[in-house]
Amino acid sequence: MNEFYRTSILPFLEYLEKTKNFSHHTILAYKTDWEQFIESCQVQELKDIDHSLLQEYLKNLAKMNVAKSTLHRKASSFRSF
């Protein structure tokens, strides 16, 4: 993964695990959500992410018939950040 992932997402996941006591399962799901998003949208740094990019990403997943529960979890992962 890229520098953004290493410097922003990994510390975020560690925070959720150690400070917020999120379950291991949730941490793994959020990790996958962020990895897929970063790869799909070619995010290199935080300034690359905005509300419209997140909406477009989730809309594209919905068009691919991704389960609504998965879409809600991904949205929650992004909101938590």
C-alpha positions as CSV (number, residue, x, y, z in Angstrom):
1,M,0.0,0.0,0.0
2,N,1.0,3.6,-0.4
3,E,2.3,6.2,2.0
4,F,-1.2,7.6,2.7
5,Y,-2.3,4.1,3.8
6,R,0.8,3.7,6.0
7,T,0.7,7.1,7.6
8,S,-3.1,7.7,7.9
9,I,-5.1,4.5,7.6
10,L,-3.0,2.1,9.7
11,P,-2.8,4.6,12.7
12,F,-6.6,5.1,12.3
13,L,-7.2,1.3,12.5
14,E,-4.9,1.0,15.5
15,Y,-6.8,3.9,17.2
16,L,-10.1,2.1,16.6
17,E,-8.7,-1.1,18.0
18,K,-6.9,0.2,21.1
19,T,-8.9,3.3,22.0
20,K,-12.4,2.6,20.8
21,N,-12.2,-1.2,21.4
22,F,-13.6,-2.1,18.0
23,S,-13.7,-5.9,17.4
24,H,-11.0,-7.6,15.5
25,H,-13.6,-8.5,12.8
26,T,-14.7,-4.9,12.4
27,I,-11.0,-3.7,12.1
28,L,-10.4,-6.3,9.4
29,A,-13.5,-5.2,7.5
30,Y,-12.6,-1.5,7.8
31,K,-9.0,-2.4,6.7
32,T,-10.3,-4.1,3.6
33,D,-12.8,-1.3,2.9
34,W,-10.0,1.3,2.9
35,E,-7.6,-0.9,0.9
36,Q,-10.3,-1.4,-1.8
37,F,-11.2,2.3,-1.9
38,I,-7.6,3.5,-2.1
39,E,-6.8,1.0,-4.9
40,S,-10.0,1.6,-6.8
41,C,-9.8,5.4,-6.6
42,Q,-6.0,5.6,-6.8
43,V,-5.9,7.8,-3.6
44,Q,-2.4,9.0,-2.9
45,E,-3.0,11.5,-0.1
46,L,-5.9,12.8,2.1
47,K,-6.5,15.8,-0.1
48,D,-7.5,13.4,-2.9
49,I,-10.6,12.3,-0.9
50,D,-13.8,14.4,-0.9
51,H,-17.4,13.7,-0.3
52,S,-18.2,13.4,-4.0
53,L,-15.5,10.8,-4.6
54,L,-16.8,8.7,-1.7
55,Q,-20.4,9.0,-3.0
56,E,-19.3,8.0,-6.5
57,Y,-17.4,5.0,-5.2
58,L,-20.3,3.8,-3.2
59,K,-22.7,4.3,-6.1
60,N,-20.5,2.3,-8.4
61,L,-20.4,-0.5,-5.8
62,A,-24.2,-0.4,-5.6
63,K,-24.4,-0.7,-9.4
64,M,-22.3,-3.9,-9.0
65,N,-25.0,-5.3,-6.7
66,V,-22.8,-5.1,-3.6
67,A,-25.0,-6.0,-0.5
68,K,-26.6,-3.0,1.2
69,S,-25.1,-4.1,4.5
70,T,-21.7,-4.0,2.9
71,L,-22.3,-0.5,1.5
72,H,-23.5,0.7,4.9
73,R,-20.4,-0.7,6.6
74,K,-18.1,0.9,4.0
75,A,-19.9,4.2,4.6
76,S,-19.5,3.8,8.3
77,S,-15.8,3.1,7.8
78,F,-15.3,6.3,5.9
79,R,-17.4,8.4,8.3
80,S,-15.4,7.0,11.3
81,F,-12.2,8.4,9.7
